[in-house]
Every structure is written in structure tokens, then in C-alpha cells.
Amino acid sequence: MTLSIRNKLLIAAALSVLMLAASAPAAIAKPNEFDTIVRHLETKYQAKKVHVPFMWLARFAVAVVHPAGVKSFKVTLFENLKFSRDTLDKEMQEVMRDAFSPEWVPILRVRSRDGQQVYMNMREAGSNVKITMVTIDKDQAAVIRATFDPDRLVDFLDNPKIFGISL
């Protein structure tokens, strides 16, 4: 059974439409809040990422074991930030406001006299909670994202054990 040229063209057109439809959402998807903040620190403050050895292993272990109810996490560390202390808080608040959707709730914002700043937002994700925290101290910063089960975290706090070993 051979396909006519017309049938081949129809199949090719259908496959092209399917491929475009499947790739379109990825092309126009808004980056998540974590990536938006990381990109801001890299571009606006010319921050350099710090490589953390074996972070991939720690992330894998957490994904498998779920210690204290933590299901996943991501950490990006920076050094050599170049910013003005006078405008940093205002700029970071604006970036945080733009990065997070309305489901996210700001739960912590601290600005110390010596310039340290901490921002934390959270949201519910089904039975889990997601948090994103940004800390800035002098010329260093950390962006941390974690997803955890609050019930398992409470159980862990009541009886802190990992692999049956009390902490």
C-alpha cells in the first residue's frame, strides 16, 4: 500500500501542526519565580553563581527520601553582587512582586541596619507548601526554593529522626 502525494502532504501538515501546538506553550511560558529572581540577580547586580559541589546528589537524595517532609529543593548561591544599598530593597520588592503570582503570599521581609535582607514567600500546592526565600548579605546572595509536606514536617519536629536515627 503506497500513499499518494496528497496523503503524504496531509500527514506532514498534520504532524507539523501537532509539533507547533506542542511546542508553543513552552515557547511562551513565563519563567517561574525562582528563575526570574536568579536572572535578576545575575543581570541587574552582575552576580556570579557559586558552584556547590554535589548539590545534584543532595537534591536527588531529598527527592527519594523526603527527609522532614521536604520533597524537593533548589539553591542558587551568588557572590560579587554590585548594588546600591539605597535602592536594593525597593528593587528587590519590585522584582518579588512581579515574579510571584497572586497565589504566593509574602510571609517574611527583613532589612537589617547593616544591609542584610531576607524575603520569603509561600503558597499552597495541593497538600504541599512551596516556599521561596532570597537572602542578601553584603556582596553575597542565596535564592532557595523548597516544596514540603507540612504534616510530615510537623511529625519530624515532634520526633526528629532520619532513617530511624534520632537527631
Disulfide bonds with the S-S distance in Angstrom:
none
